[in-house]
Amino acid sequence: MAIRIAVVGLGKIAHDQHLPAIAASRDFELVAAASLEGTTPGVPVFRTIDELLASGIAIDAMAMCQPPQARYEAALKAIRAGKHVLLEKPPGATLAECEGLVRLAEDAGTTLFAAWHSRYAPGVAQAKAWLADRTVVSAEIVWKEDVRRWHPGQQWIWQPGGLGVFDPGINALSIATAIIPQHIVLLDGELEMPANRAAPIAARLQLVDMDGAPISAVFDWRQTGPQSWDIFVDTPDGRLELTQGGSKLRIAGEERALAPEAEYGDMYAHFADLVRAGESDTDRSPLRLVADAFLRSRQHQTDAFID
């Protein structure tokens, strides 16, 4: 029997990724949505999650696709109503919010899934398997894109809790924390803050694994032309190059064959497995590194950003 799911927040990410993935899934049936703006054909759309929960529509699960600042309150209501919850990345605006949801879901016996979609990119599983029994000598993350192209008119990303450049940068950190065998610790950083925004437009981080292997990360929202979503890991057995957001993998100079891209489809398949097994997946390590970056980084003001 299909899992009856509702989508909360019908913005760009819902229309680009979540709704197509649900439509193509054998595991889920879209039965409703809640959103202040937007529609989706064939199902009722309510303005609030309160109206949705009061509608009497039979719902097993909810996918939270609204901005992170609104995710906590909606997820609280869903879990308290006995629904399984998928949280789009980042799973919350703060670690304390995420911890609260984890505890609530454990007490309620519902599934909670912090859905780091970039971990389902085609090359990530192979990269993780190859690095599993190897020593990391050093690693470099280069994640640069054009905010105007990927986040047009999305003012929430510049507000507290929106994470700024870490909204895409956390995708890189979700991959790095998955493929690098050891725990990663942030040592230092530098954030560039536009004069008219409350969140960074660029960041440089210095991290290490537990053996002290250096890991550098550069995030920038001012990239024009080709976009950069690349991770390089050096080992005694050669260099691993996971590029184009995880869709291409080269190891020790050899291009690896990969399956077609299916990030959100695979992510929803994992969510279905969790629901049916009565389990949760709530890794917060990427968000923890972002929180540490705000705590330990120097901040420099740069020119005002103009949309």
N, C-alpha and C positions, 0 to 999 in steps of 0.2 A: 504494500500500500504506500502511495506517495506521501511524503511529508508535506503538510499544508503550511505554506510560508507566506508571510506578509513582508513587504519592503517598507522601511521607514526612511523617508527622504528621497525624493525623486529628482535628484540633481544629475550632474554630468556623469559621475561615476556609476550611478544606478543605471542610467540609460545606456552608457557605453559598455558596461561590463556585467553588472549583476542581473539585470533583466534578461539579456541574451543568454547568460549562463543558466539561469533558472529555466528558461523556455526550452533549452536544449537538453536539460537533465531529465533522466528517468526517475530520479529520487525525489524531486520536488514538484509541487503544484502551486503556482502563484494564485492566491485566493483574495488578496486585498493589499492595499497600500495606505500609507498615511504621509501627507506632505503638505506644507503650507503653499507650495506652488508645484505645478506639473501634474500630468496625468499619465496613465498607461491604459491602453485599450483592454476591454474585456473584464476588468475587475473594478469593484468600488474603491474610490479613493477618499479617505477621510482627512480632515485638516489636522487632527491631532491624534496621538496614540491613545488618549483617553476615549475619544469618540470611537476609534477602531476597536478597543477592548470592550467597549460597552455595546457594540453593534450586534453581538451574538453570533458573529461569523466564527465557525470552527477553525481555529488556528493552532498549529503545533509549534511553529518557530517564527522568529522575526530576524530580519537582516537589517542592522542599523547602519544606514548609509548617509546620514546627515553629517554636518560638520562636527568635529570632535567635541566642541564646546557644549553641544546639545545631547551628546550620546549618553552621558551618565544617567540623567534623569529618566530618559526614555527606556534605557536598559533596566533600571531599577523597577519601573512599572511592569515591564514585560516579564522579568524573572518572578516578581511577586505574583503575577498572574499565572505562573506555571509554564511559561513559554521558554523554549530553547532559544538562545540568542547568538547570532553571529555579529561580531563587531568589526566593521571595516577599519583599516589601519588609519591612524594609531588607535588602539582600543579605548583611549580616553584622553582627556586633556591633561591629566596628572596621574602619577603613579598611585596616589591615595585613592582616586576614583576607581582605578582598575582593581586595586586590592579589595575595595569594598564590594565590587561586583563579583569577584572571585569567591569571597566568603559567603555572599548572599546566595550564589548559585550552588555552592556546596551544601548549604543548609537546606535549600529548596529541592535539591536533587535534580536540577535541570542542567542541560549542557550549555557551557559557555565557551565560545571559540573566538580567540584573538586571531583574526584572519590576516596573516602577513602574506599577501598574494604573490609578492616577488619571489618567495621561497618555492613557488610552483613553476617558475620559469624553466624552460627545457633543460638547461645545463646545470642547474643547481644540485640535483641529486647525484649526478656523476661527479661533480666537483667535490661534494661532501665525501663521497665514497673514496675518491682518490687521496684526499688529504687526511682521511681518518687515522691512518697509521704512519703519517709522515711528520717530520719536524718542520715547522714554519720558521724560515730565516727572516723574512720580512714580508710585508704586504702593503699595497697601495690601493686606495679607493679614489676614483675620479668620477664624480657624479655632477654633471653640469647640463643645464637645460634652460630653455627660454620660458620664463614664467608667463609671458603674454600669450604664448602659443598653447600652453597646457592648462593654464588657470585663468582664462579670460573673465574679468569681472568678478572674480571670487574674492571679495574683500575679507571674508572670515580668515583666510590664511595669514593675513597681516596682523590680526588681532591676538591678544593674549590667549594662549591655548591652541592657536592655529598652527604654530610651530614654524611659520615662515619657510625658509629653504629646507628645513628638516622634514617638511611634508613629503617631498620626494626623497630627501636624504635618508630618511628612516627606512626606505625600501632597500637602499644599499646596506644599511646596518643590519636589516633583517636577514639579508643574504650572508653577510660576513659572519654574523653570530651563528648562522646555521652551518657554514662550511669550514670555518676555522675550528680545529678540534678543541682548543682550550678556551677558557673564559677570557673575555676581553675587558681591559680596564682603561679608562680615559685618564691621561696624565695632564693634558693642557689643551687649550684651544683659543681661537680668536674668532669673534663674531663681528660681521659688518652689519650695522643697523642703519637703514635709511632714516634720514632726518624726520620724515613724516610717517613712519610706520613703527609698530610695536613689536615686530618680529624680524629676524635677520634675513638679509638677501644673499648672504654668503657666509661660509664658515670653513675654518681650517682646524683640524683636530689631530692631536698626537695621542696614539693609543699604544698599548702593548698587550701581548698575551701573558699568561702566567709564568712563562720562561723568559720574559723580557723581550721577545721579538717585536721590533717596532712596526707599527701599523699607522700609516698616514691616511688622512681622509680630507678631500677637498670637495666642498659643495658650493655651487654657484648658480644663481637664477638669471644670469645675464648672458648666457651663452647664445650666440646666433649661429646660423648655418647648421652643420651636423651636430647632433646632440651626443653627449658623452655619458654613458652608463657602464662603467668598466671597473673590474676588480682584478688585480694582479697579485699573485701569491708566489713568492720564491721559496723553494725547498732545495735540499741537497740533490734531489732527483730531477730538478728542472723547474721551469716556471709554468704555473697555471694561469691562463688568461680567460677570464669569464667576462665577456663583453656584450654590448648591446642589451643591457638589462638582464643578462643571463640567458639570452637566446643563442649565443655562440660560445663554444668552448674549445680552447686549444691547450694541450698539455705537452710540455717538453717539445714544442714545435709541431705537434701533430694535431690536426683538426679532428675533433670527435663528432661522430654522427649523432644527431639529436632528433627527438620526436618533434612534431609540429607544436607551435605555441598553443597552450591550453590552460593558462594560469588560473583563470576564474572557474573553468569547468572542473579542473582537478581540485581546486579549493573547496568547491561545493560538494564534490564527491567525498572529500575528507570530513566535511561537516556532517554529511549524511551518515557516514560510518560512526562518528562520535555520538550522534543522537541515538542510533540503534544500539550502540554498545553502552549507553548510559555514562559516557565519559566526557571530559572537558579537555581543552588544549588552550592554555592561557599564558604562554610564554611572554614575559614583559621585558626581556633583555634589550631589544632595540630601543624601546622607550626609556629604559633606565639610562642608556648611554646618552640619549638626547637630554634627559634631565640633568645628568652630570655635566654635559657640555654647557648648559646654562649656568650651572653652579660654579664651574671651574675655569670658564673662558674669560679672556679679556674682551671687552666690547668697544668697538670704534664706530663712531658715526660717519656715515658716508653721505653722498648727495641724496636729496629727496627722490623718491621713486615716482615716476609719472606713468600712469596706465596708458 
